[in-house]
Amino acid sequence: MKLPLSPEEKEKWQKQYKATTEALEAMRARELMNMTEEEAQRQIDLLCAEDPVWRERPDWSGLVEMQRLFQQATKK
């Protein structure tokens, strides 16, 4: 494909993109409507992290770390 696209080519690609997006959205909607409760729960479980994503560290400050990184950057 050559760039830049002509207005006609751009319109063609936009129409194809829209049609593909709509088809994928319709397919996903059908999948969700036909999903059993068990399958839905399994999908939700797959999204959940095993370990907590955020770990509290009361002895740590992001601001202090940022200042340290800025200080290192200015030394270079």
N, C-alpha and C positions, 0 to 999 in steps of 0.2 A: 504494500500500500504506500502510495506516495503522499507526502505531506507538503504543504497544507492541502486539506481537502477542498474540493469545490463545494459551493453551496448545495448542489444536488446530492453529492456524495455524503455530505454532512447530514442532510435531511434523511437520506436512506439509512445511514448508521443509527441515527436517533430513533427512527421508526422501528428498526430491528431491535434496538436495545429496549425500547418500551414494550414491544410485543413479547420479547423474551422475559422481561421482568414480570409482566402480567401473568404469563404462563407459569412461571416459577412460583409466584405468590398464590395462584389458584391451586397449584399442585400441593403446596405446603398447607394451605387451608383445608384441603380434602384430607391430607394426612392427619392433621390435628383433630378434625371432626370425627375421624374413624378410629382414633386412638383409644385404647381401653384405659381405665384408671390405673391399672398396673403398669402399662407401658408409659403413661404420663409420669408416674412416680419414678420409674426407672430413668427416664430422661432427665428429670429434675435432679435425681441423685447423682447423675453423671456430671452435672454442672457444678455441684458443690465440691469445694476443696476439702481434702482430708484434714489438712492442718489449717489452723486459723491463718488467714491472710495477713492480718494485722496483729502484731505482738506489741503489747505495751512495754515500754522501757522508760520508767520514770527517771532514770539517770541520764537520759539522752535528749538532746535538743536538736531538732533539724536546723534551727537557725545557727547554732554554734557550728554544726557541720558545714553549712553553706558558707559561713564566714571563713572557715579553714580552707575550703576549696578555692574561694576567691583570693585568699592570701597566697596560696600556692600558685595560682594563675598569674598573679602580678609579679611574682619573683622570676618568672621565665622570661 
